[in-house]
Structure formats: structure tokens, C-alpha cells
Amino acid sequence: IKGQGVEYFTSVSFPTETDDYAEIIDEEDTYTMPSTRDYEIQRERIELGRCIGEGQFGDVHQGAYTSPENPALAVAIKTCKNCTSDSVREKFLQEASEVISASKEIQFGSSISDPLCLSA
């Protein structure tokens, strides 16, 4: 959700970090790497700042998102405090999914590393 120069991120911590890898065999029997989805971003591009509030699942922090197009974009980052159980993690990600579905015209981004972030 964009508003007054702020983009909102949602994040969830996972117990361990994994390196996902997949090979896809195309019709010519050659291997190719899967393309990065448009909504994936690198976790290193997000800088967590001071806490500015609290949501249903955790704290909301002020932060910055850096990309080649935007050197430092002000963002809000929503975190999940108790996402150790699958049910809480599922509810947290369901909420993020509903925000994305309700905002089709807004571009979202996510990082598949620790933590998962969805940006509006």
C-alpha cells in the first residue's frame, strides 16, 4: 500500500535460511535456471530502522529500500514476532496475500530469504 511517500513491507522470520535451486529441462534437453519472479527482491536491499508502531502480528518499523532505480526509498516494514508455528505463519502470509489481491494496480515485491518481505 503506497501512501504519502511510504511503501509498506511485510516480513516473517524463518528458523533457517536455505539456498533454493532448481533446474528446468526445456524441449531441447538443455538446463536453464528459472527466472526470478517480478515480485522477488533481495533482503540485502532492505534496511530496518526504528519501530514506529505495532500490528496484529508484530512490530512495524521505519526503513529504506535500495534498488538501482531508487537509491533510498522510505518504506514501512511489518514483522511477525511469533511466526514459529505454521498456523501463525500461514495467517500472516494470508493477510499479505489479501492486501496484494485488493491492490492489483500496486506493484509488490518479496524476498525469499530471511525474512520474507512483501512491498506495496
RACOR-V823321 format. One record per helix or strand of 3 or more residues. SS is the DSSP state (h for helix, s for strand). FROM is the first residue (numbers start at 1). TO is the last residue. If there is no record, write none. Layout:
SS:FROM:TO / SS:FROM:TO
This chain:
s:6:12 / s:23:25 / s:31:33 / h:43:45 / s:46:54 / s:59:65 / s:73:78 / h:86:102 / s:109:111 / s:116:119
